[in-house]
Amino acid sequence: MKFTPLIAAALALASPAYAASEGERIQVRGEIIDTWCYFSGVMGGPDAVVGSAHHTCALWCSAGGIPVGLLGEDGEVYMVLKIEGDDNNAGGDTNLNLASHEITADGMLYKRDGLNYLVVEEVVTDHGITNLNHEDYGVIPGFAIPKPKK
């Protein structure tokens, strides 16, 4: 069988790389979250690792290179690959300024292997920190503080 440009194009279209390159423009509203604490449960359940109760940790994790996510109002988590051209997305100033903020983002959604990836082209609206759950959990949730050894 001869390897022709038509066969090469068909193979490229069938490849997983092509599937990941097909994006969809979306607008999504949600909170910029610390993905490590959200998914690992190391600091508590999903309600405790968002909002003002988790803000300081979210700053430290982002500054340390933990990828941020956008927890949408739809309950989906979108892994943020880039925000408005900030090439230093892992710990970049843009992420630090938006940690725990509820935003409306406009960008490109890519789905691969059951994960949502979002390239935020514009933060349409920054609603600030709207989840004031430190009143319920404290600034550092009590269950996140290790108990002293006896």
TATAFEN-V811507 format. One record per residue. RES is the residue in one letter. PHI is phi in radians with two decimals (none if undefined). PSI is psi in degrees with one decimal (* if undefined). D_CENTER is the distance of its C-alpha to the mean C-alpha in Angstrom with 2 decimals. Layout:
# TATAFEN-V811507
RES_PHI_PSI_D_CENTER + RES_PHI_PSI_D_CENTER
This chain:
# TATAFEN-V811507
M_none_136.9_45.66 + K_-1.57_134.6_44.97 + F_-1.47_100.4_41.43 + T_-1.80_163.6_41.31 + P_-1.00_-32.4_38.73 + L_-1.18_-42.3_38.39 + I_-1.17_-40.8_37.59 + A_-1.05_-42.6_35.12 + A_-1.13_-41.0_33.32 + A_-1.11_-42.5_33.33 + L_-1.11_-40.2_31.90 + A_-1.12_-41.3_29.11 + L_-1.18_-28.5_28.21 + A_-1.51_-8.5_28.22 + S_-1.34_152.4_26.05 + P_-1.05_-32.3_22.49 + A_-1.08_-38.4_21.52 + Y_-1.16_-41.3_22.77 + A_-1.05_-37.5_20.88 + A_-1.29_-22.6_17.53 + S_-1.44_-11.8_18.79 + E_-1.39_103.3_19.41 + G_-1.77_165.3_16.76 + E_-2.28_129.0_16.89 + R_-1.32_128.5_16.55 + I_-2.40_161.9_14.84 + Q_-2.10_129.9_14.31 + V_-2.40_139.9_11.91 + R_-1.90_136.0_12.06 + G_3.10_-174.5_9.85 + E_-1.76_135.6_8.65 + I_-1.26_120.5_6.21 + I_-2.10_163.8_5.95 + D_-1.54_109.6_7.10 + T_-1.21_-31.5_6.22 + W_-1.08_-54.2_9.88 + C_-1.17_-35.1_11.59 + Y_-1.12_-46.9_9.92 + F_-1.49_-31.8_10.91 + S_-1.41_-27.9_13.95 + G_1.34_9.1_15.63 + V_-1.09_-26.7_17.15 + M_-1.93_10.6_17.11 + G_2.12_-174.4_17.93 + G_-1.30_174.8_16.82 + P_-0.97_-31.6_13.85 + D_-1.25_-25.9_15.88 + A_-1.57_-13.4_16.44 + V_-1.89_28.4_13.04 + V_-2.34_169.8_11.93 + G_1.21_-162.5_14.00 + S_-1.19_-23.2_16.79 + A_-1.19_-25.6_17.73 + H_-1.97_7.0_14.73 + H_-1.03_-47.1_14.41 + T_-1.09_-43.7_16.46 + C_-1.12_-40.6_14.74 + A_-1.05_-38.4_11.27 + L_-1.11_-47.8_13.25 + W_-1.11_-43.0_14.95 + C_-1.13_-43.1_12.14 + S_-1.12_-44.5_10.45 + A_-1.10_-29.6_14.06 + G_-1.47_-1.2_14.76 + G_1.78_4.5_12.36 + I_-1.25_129.3_9.71 + P_-1.09_144.1_6.50 + V_-1.61_160.0_3.88 + G_-2.28_170.5_0.84 + L_-2.08_112.7_3.99 + L_-1.50_102.6_6.76 + G_-1.26_157.7_9.41 + E_-1.03_-21.8_13.03 + D_-1.41_0.1_13.81 + G_1.52_-7.7_12.19 + E_-1.38_147.3_9.94 + V_-1.83_128.4_6.37 + Y_-1.94_117.0_4.95 + M_-1.25_122.2_3.66 + V_-1.52_117.1_4.30 + L_-1.51_-30.6_7.79 + K_-2.83_145.2_9.61 + I_-2.19_119.0_10.30 + E_0.74_48.8_13.96 + G_1.34_8.3_15.54 + D_-1.31_104.4_14.33 + D_-1.26_-12.8_15.33 + N_-1.76_49.5_14.41 + N_-0.96_-40.5_10.63 + A_-1.35_96.0_10.64 + G_1.55_8.9_12.30 + G_-1.20_160.2_13.42 + D_-1.00_-35.9_15.10 + T_-1.03_-47.1_12.94 + N_-1.12_-40.8_9.93 + L_-1.12_-35.3_12.70 + N_-1.31_-19.4_14.19 + L_-1.88_-1.6_11.29 + A_-0.93_129.5_10.21 + S_1.22_0.7_10.83 + H_-1.39_147.4_11.91 + E_-1.58_125.6_11.99 + I_-2.24_162.4_11.82 + T_-1.93_119.2_13.05 + A_-1.95_141.7_11.51 + D_-2.04_127.6_13.78 + G_-3.07_-163.7_12.98 + M_-1.85_128.2_13.34 + L_-1.74_130.2_11.89 + Y_-2.14_137.1_12.82 + K_-2.09_133.7_13.43 + R_-2.70_133.7_14.82 + D_0.91_38.9_16.07 + G_1.40_5.5_14.51 + L_-1.92_149.5_10.85 + N_-1.80_127.0_9.04 + Y_-2.05_137.4_8.00 + L_-2.23_126.6_7.82 + V_-1.80_106.1_10.03 + V_-1.44_112.8_10.37 + E_-1.48_-28.2_14.12 + E_-2.66_134.2_14.79 + V_-1.53_101.9_13.64 + V_-1.17_-44.6_16.46 + T_-2.49_134.5_16.62 + D_-1.89_109.6_15.40 + H_-1.53_-2.0_16.67 + G_1.37_-169.7_16.29 + I_-1.44_110.4_15.75 + T_-1.81_-18.9_17.17 + N_-1.64_91.1_16.65 + L_-1.56_60.5_19.58 + N_-1.48_3.2_19.61 + H_-1.13_-21.9_21.17 + E_-1.15_-28.6_24.38 + D_-1.60_-39.7_23.87 + Y_-1.87_-12.3_22.35 + G_1.45_172.4_23.52 + V_-1.20_-37.3_21.66 + I_-2.14_113.8_21.36 + P_-0.95_134.8_21.71 + G_-0.97_-35.2_25.10 + F_-1.26_-11.3_24.07 + A_-1.55_-7.7_21.77 + I_-1.62_121.4_24.90 + P_-1.07_143.0_26.87 + K_-1.38_138.9_30.38 + P_-1.15_145.7_33.18 + K_-1.32_143.7_35.24 + K_-1.51_*_38.76
